């Protein structure tokens, strides 16, 4: 997978006129039917086709989390589609969330030695020294931090749990 920096650099999240113009053009490419709203499928397709980010194909959990975080930020009228889709106004925020979740997914995938999109205690414990070195606060007993992250107590850390823990701990 490409680096999180490569992906982040391809997403126009800045507030300059140039970035705004790029973002507006990108929104139009993502919105083929021109209704002013983006579905999850349109975002996924746009990332692949408009930006050529084939490496995000394996990042569906990050795309889903970013989409859900961005949609409905601008509260619409009751019964409108504003809360189920990403509007043009929310698009910049979607791109910011995508950057953040892609970066978290890269870290998650690096820990997930088995490649099964779940982190077990053995994988987490093996990665704990590198996480500590990167400034992540891990208990001296990695099992305690693991249990904290494993919100559903299933014995595996899912990306959703890892992302929530990471964001709550300002990583």
N, C-alpha and C positions, 0 to 999 in steps of 0.2 A: 504494500500500500504506500502511496505517496506520503510525504511528510505532512504533518498537520500544518506546518508553515506554508507549504505549497498550496494546500487547499485554502487556508486562510487568506493568502495573498490573492487568490482568484475571486474572492467574494468582496464586492464593493460596499463596505460598511461605513466608510468615512462620511463626514458631513460637508465636504467640499462640493462645489458645483460639479466638478468633473465626476466625483463619485456618485452624486445624485443622478446625473445624466446616465451614467453606466447602469445604475440600479434601476432607473426607469425603463431603459431599453431591455434590461434583463427581465424585469417583471413582465413586460409585453411578450417576451419570448416564452416565458413560463406559462403565460395565460393565453393559450391558443384560441379559445372561444371568445376572448375579449370581454368577459363578464365582470372583470375587476376583482375577482376572488380566485384564490388558488386552493385546490384540493391537495391532499397529501400525494396523490398519484401525479398531479401536475408538477409539484415540487420535485419529486423523485425523478420524473422524466426530464425536467428542466436541468437538473444537476448533471444528468448523464449526457443529454443531447445539446443543450445550449452552452454548457461550460466544458463539455468533454471530460468530465471528472469520472472516468471509469473506475478509479480506485474507491469511490464512495459506494460502489455497488454492494460491497460487503459491510457497509456502515448503516444498514437499515435502522438498527436500534437508535443510533445517534440522530438520524433524520426524523424519526418518529418523535423522539423526545423534544427536539427543537421545534418541530411543527406544533406539537401540543402546547409547548410553552408560549409560542407566539400567537396562536389563533385565539381570538376573543379578547386580546389585551385591550383593544378599543371596543368597549361594550357597545353593541348595537341595540336597535329597538327589539323589544320582546317579540320573539317569533321570527326574527330576521336571520339570515345566514351568516351574519357577521361573527357569531360566536363559534361557528363550525369550520370556517375557512380562514385563510390568511388574506387580509385585504391589502391594498396597495400601501396604506398607511402603516401596516404592521410588517411590511416586507423587509425593511431595514433591520428590524428587531429579529426577524426570522434568520437573516444572514448572520447577525451577531451570535444568536443561539447556535446556529450551525457551526460556526467557528469553535465555540466553546465545547459543544458536544463532540465534534470531530476530534479535538485535542484529547478529551477524556477517553474517547473510544480508542485512540492510539495507545494510551497508557493501559487501558483495560486489556486490549488485545495482546500487548507485550507481556502482561502478567499471565494471561490465559495460555499457558504453554501447551495445553491439549487442543486448543483451537475449537472447543465446543461451545463457546460463548458463555461459559460459566467458569468462575474461579473457585477452586476448592482450597481448603486450608493449606495443603502442601504447596500449591502454586503461590498463594499469598505469602506464606512464610518464606519461601525462596526469594520472593521479590522484596520483602520487607527492608533489607539493607539498602537496596537501590532507592526505594521510596523515601527512607529516612535521609539518605544522602541528598535527595532532591528537595528536602525540607518538609516532607509530609510527616505529620505527627502520628507515629505508630507506637503503641504501647510496647514496653519491653517484652511482653508476652504477645506475639502477633495474634494468637488465638483470641485474645480479648478484643482487639481491634476488628478482627474478622467477624466475631459475633456481633459487634456493634453495626457493622456494615450489612451483614446478613439479616435484614429487617424481618423477613418472613420465617427465619429460623430453619430454612430448608437445607442447610449444610453446603450451599453453593451461593456465591455472590453473583447475581445477575447484573447486567449493565445498568438497568434501572436503579438498583440499589446502590451500585458503585457511583453512578452519576449523582444521585441525591445526596449521598454521604460526602462526595467531593465538593459539591456546591455548598452544602451546609457547613463545611469546614474550610471554605474559601480557598480551595486548591486551584 
